[in-house]
Amino acid sequence: MLRGIKNNGFASITEVMVTAVIFVLATAGILTTLSALRPHAMESTDAIDATYFGRGILDDLRDEVDATTWNNPGSRLAPGTHSWVEGGYTVNYTVTDLAAPANVRHVVMNITWPD
């Protein structure tokens, strides 16, 4: 009677222990991979936020394009280097006149943020 129960059992203690060790190793590998990806995801989020912030500044500059302010030396569209600090972002942009076609300006923007 005892022999029949033993042969029909689910698993021995050795098999259960080996399965548990394999499961722990697989879980540890997955968690290590996920934790290694987290800092890169945060860097991407910061870069995307900075991109949207810069796009907002460019939209503001487009709204200022006007015949009355185009050649105003105090304008944010005047040729030269301009800086803007807001919300932890530092924006530096340079406005230059292009030779041809006339009355066209080129803007180069650099945005930095704290790590």
CYANA upper distance limits for C-alpha pairs under 8 A (distance plus 0.5 A):
  1 MET  CA      5 ILE  CA      7.37
  2 LEU  CA      6 LYS  CA      6.88
  3 ARG  CA      7 ASN  CA      6.80
  4 GLY  CA      8 ASN  CA      6.82
  5 ILE  CA      9 GLY  CA      6.74
 11 ALA  CA     15 GLU  CA      6.64
 11 ALA  CA     16 VAL  CA      7.24
 12 SER  CA     16 VAL  CA      6.98
 13 ILE  CA     17 MET  CA      6.66
 14 THR  CA     18 VAL  CA      6.69
 15 GLU  CA     19 THR  CA      6.61
 16 VAL  CA     20 ALA  CA      6.64
 17 MET  CA     21 VAL  CA      6.74
 18 VAL  CA     22 ILE  CA      6.78
 19 THR  CA     23 PHE  CA      6.66
 20 ALA  CA     24 VAL  CA      6.66
 21 VAL  CA     25 LEU  CA      6.72
 22 ILE  CA     26 ALA  CA      6.68
 23 PHE  CA     27 THR  CA      6.61
 24 VAL  CA     28 ALA  CA      6.56
 25 LEU  CA     29 GLY  CA      6.72
 26 ALA  CA     30 ILE  CA      6.86
 27 THR  CA     31 LEU  CA      6.67
 28 ALA  CA     32 THR  CA      6.56
 29 GLY  CA     33 THR  CA      6.78
 30 ILE  CA     34 LEU  CA      6.80
 31 LEU  CA     35 SER  CA      6.65
 32 THR  CA     36 ALA  CA      6.72
 33 THR  CA     37 LEU  CA      6.97
 34 LEU  CA     38 ARG  CA      7.07
 35 SER  CA     39 PRO  CA      8.40
 36 ALA  CA     40 HIS  CA      8.43
 37 LEU  CA     41 ALA  CA      6.97
 38 ARG  CA     42 MET  CA      7.02
 39 PRO  CA     43 GLU  CA      6.93
 40 HIS  CA     44 SER  CA      6.79
 41 ALA  CA     45 THR  CA      6.77
 42 MET  CA     46 ASP  CA      6.80
 43 GLU  CA     47 ALA  CA      6.76
 44 SER  CA     48 ILE  CA      6.66
 45 THR  CA     49 ASP  CA      6.64
 46 ASP  CA     50 ALA  CA      6.65
 46 ASP  CA    113 TRP  CA      8.36
 47 ALA  CA     51 THR  CA      6.64
 48 ILE  CA     52 TYR  CA      6.82
 49 ASP  CA     53 PHE  CA      6.69
 50 ALA  CA     54 GLY  CA      6.61
 50 ALA  CA     89 TYR  CA      7.80
 50 ALA  CA    111 ILE  CA      7.15
 50 ALA  CA    112 THR  CA      8.18
 50 ALA  CA    113 TRP  CA      8.07
 51 THR  CA     55 ARG  CA      6.60
 52 TYR  CA     56 GLY  CA      6.71
 53 PHE  CA     57 ILE  CA      7.01
 54 GLY  CA     58 LEU  CA      6.77
 54 GLY  CA     91 VAL  CA      8.12
 54 GLY  CA    109 MET  CA      8.19
 54 GLY  CA    111 ILE  CA      7.62
 55 ARG  CA     59 ASP  CA      6.68
 56 GLY  CA     60 ASP  CA      6.77
 57 ILE  CA     61 LEU  CA      6.72
 58 LEU  CA     62 ARG  CA      6.68
 59 ASP  CA     63 ASP  CA      6.85
 60 ASP  CA     64 GLU  CA      7.08
 61 LEU  CA     65 VAL  CA      7.26
 61 LEU  CA     76 ARG  CA      7.80
 61 LEU  CA     77 LEU  CA      7.45
 64 GLU  CA     69 THR  CA      7.80
 64 GLU  CA     77 LEU  CA      8.20
 65 VAL  CA     69 THR  CA      7.44
 65 VAL  CA     70 TRP  CA      6.86
 65 VAL  CA     77 LEU  CA      8.17
 66 ASP  CA     70 TRP  CA      6.26
 67 ALA  CA     71 ASN  CA      8.25
 68 THR  CA     72 ASN  CA      7.86
 69 THR  CA     75 SER  CA      6.81
 69 THR  CA     77 LEU  CA      8.38
 70 TRP  CA     75 SER  CA      7.95
 70 TRP  CA     77 LEU  CA      7.18
 70 TRP  CA     78 ALA  CA      7.54
 71 ASN  CA     75 SER  CA      8.29
 71 ASN  CA     78 ALA  CA      7.04
 72 ASN  CA     78 ALA  CA      7.07
 73 PRO  CA     78 ALA  CA      6.01
 74 GLY  CA     78 ALA  CA      7.33
 76 ARG  CA     82 HIS  CA      7.62
 77 LEU  CA     95 VAL  CA      7.18
 78 ALA  CA     95 VAL  CA      7.17
 79 PRO  CA     94 THR  CA      7.69
 79 PRO  CA     95 VAL  CA      5.12
 79 PRO  CA     96 THR  CA      5.49
 79 PRO  CA     97 ASP  CA      7.09
 79 PRO  CA    105 ARG  CA      8.42
 80 GLY  CA     94 THR  CA      6.02
 80 GLY  CA     95 VAL  CA      5.79
 80 GLY  CA     96 THR  CA      7.02
 81 THR  CA     92 ASN  CA      7.52
 81 THR  CA     93 TYR  CA      6.25
 81 THR  CA     94 THR  CA      4.81
 81 THR  CA     95 VAL  CA      6.93
 82 HIS  CA     92 ASN  CA      6.24
 82 HIS  CA     93 TYR  CA      5.88
 82 HIS  CA     94 THR  CA      6.70
 83 SER  CA     90 THR  CA      7.81
 83 SER  CA     91 VAL  CA      6.08
 83 SER  CA     92 ASN  CA      4.99
 83 SER  CA     93 TYR  CA      6.96
 84 TRP  CA     90 THR  CA      6.44
 84 TRP  CA     91 VAL  CA      5.46
 84 TRP  CA     92 ASN  CA      6.95
 85 VAL  CA     89 TYR  CA      6.22
 85 VAL  CA     90 THR  CA      5.03
 85 VAL  CA     91 VAL  CA      6.61
 86 GLU  CA     90 THR  CA      7.16
 88 GLY  CA    113 TRP  CA      6.36
 88 GLY  CA    114 PRO  CA      7.08
 89 TYR  CA    111 ILE  CA      7.15
 89 TYR  CA    112 THR  CA      6.22
 89 TYR  CA    113 TRP  CA      5.17
 89 TYR  CA    114 PRO  CA      7.93
 90 THR  CA    111 ILE  CA      6.16
 90 THR  CA    112 THR  CA      5.71
 90 THR  CA    113 TRP  CA      6.81
 91 VAL  CA    109 MET  CA      7.50
 91 VAL  CA    110 ASN  CA      6.33
 91 VAL  CA    111 ILE  CA      5.05
 91 VAL  CA    112 THR  CA      7.10
 92 ASN  CA    109 MET  CA      6.34
 92 ASN  CA    110 ASN  CA      5.77
 92 ASN  CA    111 ILE  CA      6.96
 93 TYR  CA    107 VAL  CA      7.07
 93 TYR  CA    108 VAL  CA      5.90
 93 TYR  CA    109 MET  CA      4.66
 93 TYR  CA    110 ASN  CA      6.59
 94 THR  CA    106 HIS  CA      8.46
 94 THR  CA    107 VAL  CA      6.09
 94 THR  CA    108 VAL  CA      5.79
 94 THR  CA    109 MET  CA      7.08
 95 VAL  CA    105 ARG  CA      6.92
 95 VAL  CA    106 HIS  CA      6.09
 95 VAL  CA    107 VAL  CA      5.14
 95 VAL  CA    108 VAL  CA      7.25
 96 THR  CA    105 ARG  CA      5.95
 96 THR  CA    106 HIS  CA      5.73
 96 THR  CA    107 VAL  CA      7.14
 97 ASP  CA    103 ASN  CA      7.78
 97 ASP  CA    104 VAL  CA      6.60
 97 ASP  CA    105 ARG  CA      5.01
 97 ASP  CA    106 HIS  CA      6.84
 98 LEU  CA    102 ALA  CA      7.64
 98 LEU  CA    103 ASN  CA      8.05
 98 LEU  CA    104 VAL  CA      6.21
 98 LEU  CA    105 ARG  CA      6.17
 98 LEU  CA    106 HIS  CA      7.19
100 ALA  CA    104 VAL  CA      8.01
